[in-house]
Amino acid sequence: MDIVIVRHAPAKDSLKWLSKGREEGQRPLTKKGIAKMQVAIRGLRQLLGHVDVMMSSPWVRAMQTAELLKDAYNLDTIASVEALLPYKHPEELLKELRLYDQESTVMLVGHETYLSECLAYLTVGTHDPFMYFQKGGVAYLSCEGHPTAGACDLKWLMTRKMLEQIGDIPSSLNI
């Protein structure tokens, strides 16, 4: 199984949002965040040709990011997965991943610091992150069969800005 981990695009300011009595899970992306993520997705499409399954945290900003990705990869659905919410145990995510064909490319959209914990759990078997995702950042992992703790290989990491730069390159140049 190949796993693509994506942190949601830039969202509205958390402190301002919460100070108005709003729920964290309802905080949306900014218009600027959407625009930047659309360029980054063009870059991601040049690096990653297809996705079989799209899974997202049910929180608004993750689902909005997943919608942008779903459209870019011509997918029909997004699986809203509670196991991608912050403060869950990565083993809950592994249970969800085992529901899909082990030959699938699965894209996961979620939040920090949970995604960094999942990356560490999948690659080295620990909950201690060795890196953190910036908003719109992406990691690509490869696993033999279904993923287990510490058994996946990290193939590459990209920040949103790196993907934006790739997305700005005309596709006719065939990088």
Secondary structure, DSSP 8 states (H G I E B T S, - for coil): -EEEEEE---BS-HHHHHHTT--GGG--B-HHHHHHHHHHHHHHHHH----SEEEE-SSHHHHHHHHHHHHHTT-S--EE-GGGSTT--HHHHHHHHTTS-TT-EEEEEE-TTHHHHHHHHHHHS-SS-SS---TT-EEEEEESSS--TT-EEEEEEE-HHHHHHHHTS-GGG--
